[in-house]
Amino acid sequence: MTLSDADIERRLFRVVFSIFLLVTITRPALAAIAGEAQPAVRWIGQADLSLMDFDYREYADGRLLDRESGGIPGVVFALTGEMGRWALGGRFSWHAGAVMYDGQTNTGIPISTHTEESILDTSVRIARGIGPVDDPALTLYGGFGYRYWGRDIRPTYTGSGQPVDGLYEIYRWKYFFFGGKTAIYRTGNSRWSLDAQVLRPYRPTIEVDQQGRYDTVILDLGENTGWRVALPWEYRVSARTHWVIEPYMEAWDIGPSSSAPLTQNGVPVDNITLYEPRSTTRNFGIAMGLRRFF
């Protein structure tokens, strides 16, 4: 029996949720048997404003084909439930804006334009602290997420004035991740931490929308391991409110796609095939906001 992507997503969510539910049910019982106080669930909400320095590049045969770069603003929201050393949390981010595009046509003519980017990322994780309950020396976590990236390359002209059509592409992939977080410097009410994680895409695809000129095509992309490193700084304003500033860098490396024929109303066009080359994304960013304990 072959499972669909939706079935896999539902099963993964059930596994993570079941683990947290099991911990929620059994932990108080074990604490009662041991004569310990039953741990209560503590909720933590966070809202950030974000600015991402986006850098995307495509390569073929070792040479650069095109590059997109620029600053993209966004928002980040997170909600976590903690119980003792265990935690289950969800995170949502959305970045949207225009960046510069420098590339070439299919025949190699240099062009410049801009691209409207829309990047959504949402994930769920389960974490376990190691060390004191209120201030673990190390927190290990793992989970899965979903990433959507809309890439709207705007129409432009060559240097000789020839028009070049725009192109709309949608990248989608699920991913697994695992990582750890530890404090590297403390003073007074502030703490500076290192947060590092490994990212593994699962079944990434690209949808190429020819905007009515030809049929839409979906291509399978290669799965390569990425990573994310952050250095969050947290300042305790009060018992329930913390300021958080988090500089970070994340890297996605997506392998080349399979090939598919270009069609119009289902009919192949002049034996032309579509192919997505290998790409790299390097995003530097900073998120600033408030963390609230409930």
JOPERA-V478718 format. One record per residue. N is the residue number from 1. RES is the residue in three letters. OMEGA is omega as a letter, one per 30 degrees, with the letter a starting at -180 (none if undefined). D_CENTER is the distance of its C-alpha to the mean C-alpha in Angstrom with 1 decimal. Layout:
BEGIN
<<N;RES;OMEGA;D_CENTER> <N;RES;OMEGA;D_CENTER>>
END
This chain:
BEGIN
<<1;MET;l;29.9> <2;THR;a;26.6> <3;LEU;l;23.8> <4;SER;l;21.7> <5;ASP;a;17.9> <6;ALA;l;18.6> <7;ASP;l;20.9> <8;ILE;l;18.6> <9;GLU;a;15.9> <10;ARG;a;18.9> <11;ARG;l;20.3> <12;LEU;l;17.2> <13;PHE;a;17.0> <14;ARG;l;20.8> <15;VAL;a;20.7> <16;VAL;a;18.5> <17;PHE;a;20.5> <18;SER;l;23.7> <19;ILE;a;23.2> <20;PHE;l;22.7> <21;LEU;l;25.6> <22;LEU;l;27.7> <23;VAL;a;27.2> <24;THR;a;28.0> <25;ILE;a;31.2> <26;THR;a;32.5> <27;ARG;l;31.8> <28;PRO;a;34.3> <29;ALA;l;36.8> <30;LEU;l;36.6> <31;ALA;l;37.0> <32;ALA;l;40.0> <33;ILE;a;41.6> <34;ALA;a;41.2> <35;GLY;a;42.6> <36;GLU;l;39.5> <37;ALA;a;38.1> <38;GLN;a;35.6> <39;PRO;l;32.1> <40;ALA;l;30.8> <41;VAL;l;27.3> <42;ARG;a;25.9> <43;TRP;a;23.2> <44;ILE;l;20.9> <45;GLY;l;19.2> <46;GLN;l;17.2> <47;ALA;a;16.7> <48;ASP;l;15.5> <49;LEU;a;15.9> <50;SER;l;13.6> <51;LEU;a;14.3> <52;MET;l;12.1> <53;ASP;a;14.2> <54;PHE;l;12.7> <55;ASP;a;14.3> <56;TYR;a;14.1> <57;ARG;l;17.1> <58;GLU;a;18.8> <59;TYR;l;21.5> <60;ALA;a;24.5> <61;ASP;l;27.2> <62;GLY;a;26.0> <63;ARG;a;26.3> <64;LEU;l;23.9> <65;LEU;a;23.9> <66;ASP;a;21.9> <67;ARG;l;19.6> <68;GLU;a;17.6> <69;SER;l;17.3> <70;GLY;l;17.6> <71;GLY;l;16.5> <72;ILE;l;14.3> <73;PRO;l;14.8> <74;GLY;l;12.7> <75;VAL;l;12.9> <76;VAL;l;11.3> <77;PHE;l;13.1> <78;ALA;l;13.5> <79;LEU;a;16.4> <80;THR;l;17.8> <81;GLY;a;21.1> <82;GLU;l;22.9> <83;MET;a;26.1> <84;GLY;a;27.8> <85;ARG;a;25.6> <86;TRP;l;23.1> <87;ALA;l;20.2> <88;LEU;a;17.9> <89;GLY;l;15.1> <90;GLY;a;12.6> <91;ARG;l;9.9> <92;PHE;l;9.1> <93;SER;l;8.0> <94;TRP;l;9.6> <95;HIS;a;10.6> <96;ALA;l;13.6> <97;GLY;a;16.4> <98;ALA;l;18.5> <99;VAL;l;18.4> <100;MET;l;21.2> <101;TYR;l;21.5> <102;ASP;a;24.0> <103;GLY;a;24.8> <104;GLN;l;27.6> <105;THR;l;29.1> <106;ASN;l;29.6> <107;THR;l;33.0> <108;GLY;l;31.6> <109;ILE;a;32.7> <110;PRO;l;30.6> <111;ILE;l;29.0> <112;SER;l;27.0> <113;THR;l;25.4> <114;HIS;a;22.3> <115;THR;l;19.2> <116;GLU;a;17.7> <117;GLU;l;13.9> <118;SER;a;12.0> <119;ILE;l;8.2> <120;LEU;l;7.2> <121;ASP;l;4.5> <122;THR;a;6.8> <123;SER;l;7.9> <124;VAL;a;11.4> <125;ARG;l;13.0> <126;ILE;a;16.6> <127;ALA;l;18.1> <128;ARG;l;21.6> <129;GLY;l;23.3> <130;ILE;a;26.0> <131;GLY;a;28.9> <132;PRO;a;30.3> <133;VAL;a;28.9> <134;ASP;a;28.6> <135;ASP;a;27.3> <136;PRO;l;25.9> <137;ALA;a;26.1> <138;LEU;l;22.9> <139;THR;l;20.2> <140;LEU;a;18.7> <141;TYR;l;15.8> <142;GLY;a;14.0> <143;GLY;l;12.2> <144;PHE;a;10.1> <145;GLY;l;7.3> <146;TYR;a;7.0> <147;ARG;l;5.3> <148;TYR;a;8.2> <149;TRP;l;9.4> <150;GLY;a;13.1> <151;ARG;a;15.1> <152;ASP;l;18.7> <153;ILE;a;20.9> <154;ARG;l;24.1> <155;PRO;a;27.6> <156;THR;l;29.6> <157;TYR;l;32.8> <158;THR;l;33.9> <159;GLY;l;36.2> <160;SER;l;39.1> <161;GLY;l;38.1> <162;GLN;a;36.9> <163;PRO;l;34.3> <164;VAL;a;30.9> <165;ASP;l;29.1> <166;GLY;a;25.6> <167;LEU;l;22.8> <168;TYR;a;20.0> <169;GLU;l;17.2> <170;ILE;l;14.4> <171;TYR;l;11.7> <172;ARG;l;10.4> <173;TRP;l;9.3> <174;LYS;l;9.2> <175;TYR;l;8.4> <176;PHE;l;10.4> <177;PHE;l;10.2> <178;PHE;a;13.1> <179;GLY;a;14.2> <180;GLY;a;16.7> <181;LYS;l;17.7> <182;THR;l;21.2> <183;ALA;l;23.3> <184;ILE;l;24.8> <185;TYR;l;27.0> <186;ARG;l;28.7> <187;THR;l;31.3> <188;GLY;a;32.8> <189;ASN;a;30.3> <190;SER;l;27.3> <191;ARG;l;25.0> <192;TRP;a;22.7> <193;SER;l;20.3> <194;LEU;a;18.3> <195;ASP;a;15.0> <196;ALA;a;13.8> <197;GLN;l;11.7> <198;VAL;a;11.5> <199;LEU;l;8.8> <200;ARG;l;10.6> <201;PRO;l;9.8> <202;TYR;l;12.5> <203;ARG;l;14.5> <204;PRO;l;12.5> <205;THR;l;14.7> <206;ILE;l;15.6> <207;GLU;a;18.0> <208;VAL;a;20.5> <209;ASP;a;22.4> <210;GLN;l;25.7> <211;GLN;l;26.5> <212;GLY;a;29.6> <213;ARG;l;31.2> <214;TYR;l;30.1> <215;ASP;l;28.5> <216;THR;a;24.7> <217;VAL;l;23.5> <218;ILE;a;20.6> <219;LEU;l;20.0> <220;ASP;a;18.4> <221;LEU;a;16.4> <222;GLY;a;16.6> <223;GLU;l;14.5> <224;ASN;a;14.1> <225;THR;l;12.8> <226;GLY;a;10.3> <227;TRP;l;10.1> <228;ARG;l;9.4> <229;VAL;l;12.5> <230;ALA;l;13.4> <231;LEU;a;17.0> <232;PRO;l;17.2> <233;TRP;a;20.8> <234;GLU;l;22.2> <235;TYR;a;25.6> <236;ARG;l;27.6> <237;VAL;l;29.3> <238;SER;a;30.8> <239;ALA;a;30.7> <240;ARG;a;28.1> <241;THR;l;26.3> <242;HIS;l;24.2> <243;TRP;l;22.9> <244;VAL;l;19.6> <245;ILE;a;18.5> <246;GLU;l;15.5> <247;PRO;a;15.2> <248;TYR;l;12.3> <249;MET;l;11.4> <250;GLU;a;8.5> <251;ALA;l;9.6> <252;TRP;l;8.9> <253;ASP;a;12.3> <254;ILE;a;13.1> <255;GLY;a;16.7> <256;PRO;a;19.4> <257;SER;l;20.0> <258;SER;l;23.1> <259;SER;l;25.7> <260;ALA;a;27.0> <261;PRO;l;30.0> <262;LEU;a;29.9> <263;THR;l;31.8> <264;GLN;a;33.5> <265;ASN;l;34.5> <266;GLY;a;33.9> <267;VAL;l;36.2> <268;PRO;a;35.1> <269;VAL;l;35.5> <270;ASP;l;37.6> <271;ASN;l;35.9> <272;ILE;l;32.8> <273;THR;l;29.6> <274;LEU;a;25.9> <275;TYR;l;23.7> <276;GLU;a;20.2> <277;PRO;l;20.4> <278;ARG;a;18.3> <279;SER;l;15.6> <280;THR;l;13.8> <281;THR;l;11.1> <282;ARG;a;11.8> <283;ASN;l;10.4> <284;PHE;a;12.8> <285;GLY;l;12.6> <286;ILE;l;14.4> <287;ALA;a;14.1> <288;MET;a;17.5> <289;GLY;a;18.8> <290;LEU;l;20.8> <291;ARG;a;20.5> <292;ARG;l;23.2> <293;PHE;a;24.9> <294;PHE;none;26.8>>
END
